[in-house]
Amino acid sequence: MVPNHARQRMQGGEVSLGFGVHHLRGSAVGMIAAATGYDWLFIDMEHGAASVHEATQIAIAALGQGITPIVRCCKDALFEGTRALDNGAMGVVVPHVDTPEEARAVAAAFRFPPLGTRSWGGPPFAYNFQPPPVAEAQAELNREILVSCMIETPEAVENADVIAAVPGIDVLMIGTSDLTASMGIPGQIGHERVQAAYAKVAAACAAAGKVLGMGGVYDETWAAAYIKLGARFILAGSDHTLLMAAAGGRSRFLRGLRAAG
């Protein structure tokens, strides 16, 4: 079976870094991300315009590039997540999960029986089309596929303990941008209420043996603070922001040079 690099990093107690795929579409995306030190792709079908076909083509290529493809589907389109898992993805992130009932629906969609209701779609890409017997493959996929619920409202923070306790959920990932917006403090990622939310969700994850995730925090001070609290599943940035930062730095350097003579 293809290794789940995101899961392996976290099982070793290390930070697992995600490269956001919002605009890029080519088969080299995973290779670029792996070459620059990332562990997993965050293929965004919530805010990005990628179709399931485009997302899975990137995912299939990534399986052999040393990086783990993970998709984000919309909360009301869990079926897109199951199709992605059938066609190369090794994990799913679901946004706006506010209650344990919603978390149970997420777990059920992406786990095979007896843990869930996911349907068997034939030889999976995770085995290069050569899986072991079905029962063995389903049990192993249940262990290796990563399922993350995003915590993005005060209600979700309040319910963090019971969401974290849901079997089949691996990660509670705080969507910091949407959390600050729902709190009425948009963009204030270091606000005391946000710090308290991180502490509460971190404690819930620790109590349930789950992993704390972090998205929307690119400030070095607060990224360090929340990683110190226990965040391990880290979205480090998206393709357009990373490209703009590097391209902007290069243009400023070159424009700062004086031509000879």
C-alpha positions as CSV (number, residue, x, y, z in Angstrom):
1,M,0.0,0.0,0.0
2,V,1.2,3.5,-0.8
3,P,2.3,5.2,2.5
4,N,0.3,8.0,4.1
5,H,3.1,10.5,4.7
6,A,0.8,12.9,6.6
7,R,-0.2,10.2,9.0
8,Q,3.3,8.9,9.4
9,R,4.6,12.3,10.4
10,M,1.9,12.8,13.0
11,Q,2.3,9.3,14.4
12,G,6.0,10.2,15.0
13,G,5.0,13.4,16.9
14,E,6.2,15.6,14.1
15,V,4.5,18.5,12.3
16,S,2.9,17.4,9.0
17,L,2.9,20.1,6.4
18,G,0.2,20.6,3.8
19,F,0.6,22.4,0.4
20,G,-2.7,24.0,-0.7
21,V,-3.8,23.3,-4.3
22,H,-6.2,26.0,-5.3
23,H,-5.3,27.1,-8.8
24,L,-2.6,24.6,-10.1
25,R,-3.8,21.7,-12.1
26,G,-0.8,19.9,-13.6
27,S,0.5,16.4,-12.7
28,A,3.7,18.0,-11.4
29,V,2.0,19.7,-8.5
30,G,2.8,16.9,-6.0
31,M,6.4,16.6,-7.2
32,I,6.9,20.4,-6.7
33,A,5.4,20.2,-3.2
34,A,7.4,17.1,-2.2
35,A,10.6,18.7,-3.5
36,T,10.0,21.8,-1.3
37,G,9.5,19.9,1.9
38,Y,5.8,19.2,2.2
39,D,4.1,16.0,3.3
40,W,0.6,16.3,1.9
41,L,-1.5,18.1,-0.7
42,F,-4.6,20.0,0.3
43,I,-6.6,19.8,-2.9
44,D,-9.3,22.3,-2.4
45,M,-12.8,21.5,-3.8
46,E,-14.5,23.9,-1.4
47,H,-13.0,27.2,-2.4
48,G,-11.0,26.1,-5.5
49,A,-12.7,25.4,-8.8
50,A,-11.2,21.9,-9.3
51,S,-13.6,19.2,-10.4
52,V,-13.5,15.7,-9.0
53,H,-11.7,14.7,-12.2
54,E,-9.0,17.3,-11.9
55,A,-8.6,16.7,-8.2
56,T,-8.2,12.9,-8.7
57,Q,-5.7,13.3,-11.6
58,I,-3.5,15.4,-9.3
59,A,-4.0,12.8,-6.5
60,I,-3.1,9.8,-8.7
61,A,0.1,11.5,-9.8
62,A,0.9,12.4,-6.2
63,L,0.8,8.8,-5.0
64,G,4.1,8.1,-6.8
65,Q,5.7,11.4,-5.9
66,G,6.4,11.0,-2.2
67,I,3.5,13.1,-1.0
68,T,0.0,12.3,0.2
69,P,-3.0,13.7,-1.7
70,I,-5.9,14.9,0.6
71,V,-9.0,16.6,-0.7
72,R,-11.3,19.1,0.9
73,C,-14.9,18.6,-0.2
74,C,-17.9,20.7,0.7
75,K,-19.9,19.8,3.8
76,D,-23.0,19.1,1.7
77,A,-21.1,17.1,-1.0
78,L,-19.6,14.2,0.9
79,F,-20.1,12.1,-2.1
80,E,-17.3,14.0,-3.9
81,G,-15.0,13.0,-1.0
82,T,-15.9,9.3,-1.5
83,R,-15.3,9.6,-5.3
84,A,-11.9,11.2,-4.6
85,L,-11.0,8.4,-2.2
86,D,-11.9,5.8,-4.8
87,N,-9.6,7.6,-7.3
88,G,-6.4,8.4,-5.6
89,A,-7.0,10.5,-2.5
90,M,-5.7,9.3,0.8
91,G,-7.7,11.6,3.0
92,V,-10.6,14.0,3.2
93,V,-11.1,17.3,5.0
94,V,-14.7,18.4,5.6
95,P,-15.3,22.1,6.5
96,H,-17.9,23.6,9.0
97,V,-18.5,20.5,11.2
98,D,-20.3,21.9,14.2
99,T,-21.9,18.9,16.0
100,P,-21.1,15.3,16.8
101,E,-24.0,14.2,14.6
102,E,-22.3,15.9,11.6
103,A,-19.0,14.3,12.6
104,R,-20.6,10.9,12.7
105,A,-22.0,11.4,9.2
106,V,-18.5,12.3,8.0
107,A,-16.9,9.3,9.6
108,A,-19.6,7.0,8.2
109,A,-19.2,8.3,4.6
110,F,-15.4,7.7,4.5
111,R,-15.0,4.4,6.5
112,F,-15.9,1.0,5.3
113,P,-18.2,-1.3,7.3
114,P,-18.4,-2.0,10.2
115,L,-17.0,1.5,11.0
116,G,-19.0,3.3,8.3
117,T,-21.0,2.9,5.1
118,R,-18.4,3.6,2.4
119,S,-19.0,1.5,-0.7
120,W,-16.3,-0.6,-2.3
121,G,-15.5,0.7,-5.7
122,G,-13.1,-1.9,-7.0
123,P,-9.3,-2.1,-6.9
124,P,-8.1,1.1,-5.3
125,F,-5.3,3.3,-6.5
126,A,-3.7,3.1,-3.0
127,Y,-2.6,-0.4,-3.9
128,N,-1.6,0.3,-7.5
129,F,-4.6,-1.8,-8.5
130,Q,-3.2,-4.8,-6.7
131,P,-5.0,-4.9,-3.3
132,P,-5.1,-7.9,-0.9
133,P,-8.5,-9.6,-0.4
134,V,-11.3,-7.1,0.0
135,A,-11.8,-7.6,3.8
136,E,-8.1,-7.0,4.4
137,A,-7.9,-4.0,2.1
138,Q,-11.0,-2.4,3.7
139,A,-9.6,-2.8,7.2
140,E,-6.2,-1.4,6.2
141,L,-7.8,1.6,4.3
142,N,-9.9,2.3,7.4
143,R,-6.7,2.6,9.4
144,E,-4.7,4.6,6.8
145,I,-7.2,7.0,5.2
146,L,-7.1,10.3,7.1
147,V,-10.4,12.0,8.0
148,S,-10.4,15.6,9.3
149,C,-13.3,17.8,10.5
150,M,-12.9,21.5,10.4
151,I,-13.8,23.6,13.5
152,E,-14.9,27.0,12.3
153,T,-17.5,28.4,14.6
154,P,-18.0,29.0,18.4
155,E,-20.5,26.1,18.3
156,A,-17.9,23.7,17.0
157,V,-15.4,24.9,19.6
158,E,-18.0,24.3,22.3
159,N,-18.6,20.8,20.9
160,A,-15.0,20.0,20.4
161,D,-14.9,17.3,23.1
162,V,-17.8,15.3,21.6
163,I,-16.7,15.8,18.0
164,A,-13.2,14.6,18.9
165,A,-14.7,11.5,20.6
166,V,-16.4,10.3,17.4
167,P,-14.7,7.1,16.1
168,G,-13.3,7.4,12.6
169,I,-12.4,11.1,12.9
170,D,-8.6,11.6,13.0
171,V,-8.1,15.3,13.1
172,L,-9.9,18.4,14.3
173,M,-8.6,21.2,12.1
174,I,-9.3,24.7,13.1
175,G,-10.2,26.9,10.2
176,T,-8.9,30.1,11.8
177,S,-10.1,32.6,9.1
178,D,-13.7,31.4,9.3
179,L,-13.5,31.0,13.1
180,T,-12.5,34.6,13.5
181,A,-15.2,35.7,11.1
182,S,-17.9,33.8,12.9
183,M,-16.7,35.3,16.2
184,G,-17.0,38.8,14.8
185,I,-13.3,39.4,14.9
186,P,-12.3,38.6,11.3
187,G,-8.6,38.2,10.7
188,Q,-7.6,38.6,14.4
189,I,-5.8,35.2,14.6
190,G,-4.1,36.1,17.9
191,H,-7.2,37.4,19.7
192,E,-7.6,36.0,23.2
193,R,-10.8,34.3,22.2
194,V,-9.0,32.5,19.3
195,Q,-6.2,31.5,21.7
196,A,-8.8,30.1,24.1
197,A,-10.5,28.2,21.2
198,Y,-7.2,26.6,20.2
199,A,-6.5,25.6,23.8
200,K,-10.0,24.0,24.2
201,V,-9.8,22.1,20.9
202,A,-6.2,21.0,21.7
203,A,-7.4,19.7,25.0
204,A,-10.2,17.8,23.4
205,C,-7.9,16.2,20.8
206,A,-5.4,15.2,23.6
207,A,-8.2,13.6,25.6
208,A,-9.6,11.6,22.7
209,G,-6.2,10.7,21.1
210,K,-6.8,12.8,18.0
211,V,-4.7,15.3,16.2
212,L,-5.1,19.1,16.3
213,G,-4.9,20.8,12.9
214,M,-4.4,24.4,11.9
215,G,-5.4,26.4,8.8
216,G,-5.4,30.1,8.1
217,V,-2.4,31.0,10.3
218,Y,0.6,32.2,8.4
219,D,1.9,34.7,10.9
220,E,5.1,33.3,12.3
221,T,4.3,34.4,15.9
222,W,0.9,32.7,16.1
223,A,1.8,29.7,14.0
224,A,4.6,29.0,16.6
225,A,2.2,29.6,19.5
226,Y,-0.5,27.2,18.2
227,I,2.0,24.5,17.2
228,K,3.4,24.8,20.7
229,L,-0.2,24.0,21.9
230,G,-0.1,20.8,19.9
231,A,-1.1,21.6,16.3
232,R,0.5,18.9,14.0
233,F,-1.7,18.8,10.9
234,I,-0.7,22.2,9.3
235,L,-1.9,23.8,6.2
236,A,1.2,25.9,5.4
237,G,-0.3,28.0,2.6
238,S,-1.9,27.8,-0.9
239,D,-0.3,27.7,-4.3
240,H,-1.2,31.3,-5.2
241,T,0.0,32.8,-1.9
242,L,3.3,30.8,-2.0
243,L,3.9,31.7,-5.6
244,M,3.1,35.4,-5.0
245,A,5.5,35.5,-2.0
246,A,8.4,34.0,-3.9
247,A,7.7,35.9,-7.2
248,G,7.3,39.2,-5.3
249,G,10.6,38.6,-3.5
250,R,12.3,37.9,-6.7
251,S,11.0,40.9,-8.5
252,R,11.9,43.2,-5.7
253,F,15.4,41.8,-5.7
254,L,15.9,42.3,-9.4
255,R,14.4,45.7,-9.5
256,G,16.7,46.7,-6.7
257,L,19.8,46.0,-8.8
258,R,21.5,48.8,-10.7
259,A,22.4,48.0,-14.3
260,A,26.1,48.1,-15.0
261,G,27.4,51.4,-16.6
